[in-house]
Amino acid sequence: METLDLETVLGLARGGDEQAVGELHRRFSRRVLGLCRHLLRSAESAEDAGSEVFLRMARMLASYNGSVPFERWLFSIASHHCIDLLRKQQRERRWLDDEDVEALPISIVADSPLNELIREERREAVREALARLPEKFRVPLALRYYGEFSYDEIAQQLQLSRANVATLVFRAKQELRQALAAHGGR
């Protein structure tokens, strides 16, 4: 496979040849990993992201039409995946204010399977607490953080004033923090 040109390898990979997909990984993994490391600022996160990028690449190869160079197409998959991960991290951080982050044990901030489990338990606790909020708080909060709507968009959707939406979101976050604290600080 190493002696074959890229177009031949791509043709074989599109046909489901696992060795060809492996050859694409061999040829491009170092650069994809470097891009992921640059975007995510973490070697461990970059390795996970790089693996996911090549899984996505294998699933999406049939859609590659050659209109852009393969490397640019692959880097587009990698950058979109990393940006999605960064957005997810940003959304998760929105739930915690600066005091909450400082109060967390340092091990929760580092990446590891145990810490991922702890984060997942915390996310589950947030989902449960959010589900228990009264609708007048739950809906604007979900639109704001899950739907990423602006206050103006929420106001339009719920036919409320922008100030009313801001107050509801603020109170919803207070209620959510209290519910999480009562649930053991998860």
C-alpha positions in Angstrom: 0.0 0.0 0.0 2.8 2.4 0.8 3.9 2.5 -2.9 0.4 3.3 -4.2 -0.5 6.8 -5.1 -3.2 8.6 -3.0 -5.9 8.3 -5.6 -5.5 4.6 -5.8 -5.6 4.3 -2.0 -8.7 6.5 -1.9 -10.4 4.3 -4.5 -9.7 1.2 -2.5 -10.8 2.8 0.8 -14.0 3.9 -0.8 -14.6 0.3 -1.8 -14.3 -0.7 1.8 -10.7 -2.0 1.8 -9.7 -1.8 5.4 -6.0 -1.9 4.6 -6.5 1.2 2.4 -8.3 3.0 5.2 -5.4 2.0 7.5 -2.9 3.4 4.9 -4.8 6.7 4.9 -4.5 6.7 8.7 -0.8 6.0 8.5 -0.2 8.8 5.9 -2.3 11.5 7.6 -2.6 10.7 11.3 0.4 12.6 12.5 -0.8 15.8 10.8 -4.4 15.3 12.0 -3.2 14.7 15.5 -1.1 17.9 15.3 -4.1 19.9 14.2 -6.3 18.4 17.0 -3.6 19.1 19.6 -3.3 22.7 18.4 -7.0 23.2 18.6 -7.8 21.4 21.8 -4.5 22.2 23.7 -4.4 18.7 25.2 -2.5 15.7 24.0 -5.0 13.2 25.5 -8.0 15.1 24.0 -6.2 15.3 20.7 -5.6 11.5 20.6 -9.3 10.8 21.3 -10.4 13.4 18.7 -7.9 12.0 16.1 -9.4 8.6 16.5 -12.9 9.9 16.1 -11.8 11.9 13.0 -10.6 8.7 11.3 -13.8 6.9 12.2 -15.8 9.7 10.7 -13.5 9.8 7.6 -14.1 6.1 7.0 -17.9 6.6 7.2 -17.8 9.7 5.0 -15.4 8.5 2.3 -18.2 7.8 -0.1 -19.1 11.5 0.0 -15.6 12.7 -0.9 -15.9 13.9 -4.5 -12.4 15.2 -5.1 -13.5 18.8 -5.6 -10.9 19.7 -2.9 -7.7 18.0 -2.1 -8.2 15.0 0.2 -5.9 16.4 2.9 -8.0 19.6 3.1 -11.2 17.6 3.2 -9.8 15.4 6.0 -8.6 18.5 7.9 -12.0 20.0 7.5 -13.5 16.9 9.3 -10.9 17.2 12.0 -11.4 21.0 12.6 -15.2 20.7 12.6 -14.9 17.8 15.2 -12.5 19.8 17.4 -14.7 22.9 17.2 -17.7 20.8 18.2 -15.8 19.5 21.2 -14.7 23.0 22.2 -18.3 24.2 22.0 -19.5 21.3 24.1 -16.9 22.1 26.7 -17.9 25.8 26.6 -21.5 24.8 27.1 -20.6 22.6 30.0 -18.6 25.4 31.6 -21.6 27.7 31.4 -23.3 25.7 34.0 -20.6 26.4 36.5 -19.6 29.9 37.5 -16.0 30.6 38.6 -16.7 29.7 42.2 -18.1 26.3 41.3 -15.0 25.5 39.2 -12.6 26.5 42.0 -14.6 24.3 44.4 -14.3 21.2 42.2 -11.6 18.8 43.1 -8.6 19.3 40.8 -8.9 15.8 39.5 -12.2 16.6 37.9 -10.6 19.1 35.6 -8.0 16.6 34.3 -8.9 14.1 31.6 -9.1 10.4 32.6 -11.7 7.7 32.4 -12.6 8.1 36.1 -13.0 11.9 35.7 -15.1 11.4 32.5 -17.4 9.2 34.6 -17.6 11.9 37.3 -18.4 14.5 34.7 -21.0 12.2 33.2 -22.6 11.7 36.6 -22.6 15.5 37.1 -24.2 16.0 33.7 -26.9 13.4 34.6 -27.5 15.3 37.9 -27.9 18.5 35.9 -30.3 16.9 33.5 -32.4 15.5 36.4 -32.4 18.8 38.3 -33.3 20.6 35.1 -36.2 18.2 34.5 -37.5 19.0 38.0 -37.5 22.7 37.5 -40.9 24.4 37.0 -41.7 24.9 33.3 -41.4 28.7 33.6 -37.7 28.3 34.5 -36.9 25.1 32.6 -38.0 26.2 29.1 -36.0 29.5 29.0 -33.0 27.9 30.5 -33.1 25.0 28.0 -33.6 27.3 25.1 -30.6 29.4 26.3 -28.1 26.7 27.0 -29.2 23.7 25.0 -30.7 25.6 22.1 -28.1 28.4 22.2 -30.9 30.9 21.6 -30.2 34.6 22.4 -32.4 36.3 25.0 -34.2 38.2 22.2 -34.9 34.9 20.4 -36.2 33.3 23.6 -38.4 36.4 24.2 -39.8 36.1 20.7 -40.5 32.4 21.1 -42.2 32.7 24.5 -43.8 36.1 23.8 -42.1 37.7 26.7 -40.0 40.8 27.2 -36.2 40.5 27.0 -35.9 41.7 30.6 -38.4 39.0 31.7 -36.4 36.3 29.9 -33.2 37.5 31.5 -34.8 37.4 34.9 -36.3 33.9 34.3 -32.9 32.5 33.2 -31.1 34.1 36.2 -33.6 32.6 38.6 -33.6 29.3 36.8 -29.8 29.1 37.3 -30.2 29.9 40.9 -32.8 27.1 41.3 -30.6 24.7 39.4 -27.6 25.5 41.6 -29.8 25.0 44.8 -31.1 21.7 43.4 -27.6 20.5 42.6 -26.3 21.5 46.0 -29.2 19.6 47.7 -28.4 16.6 45.5 -24.9 16.4 47.0 -23.1 19.0 44.9 -22.8 16.8 41.8 
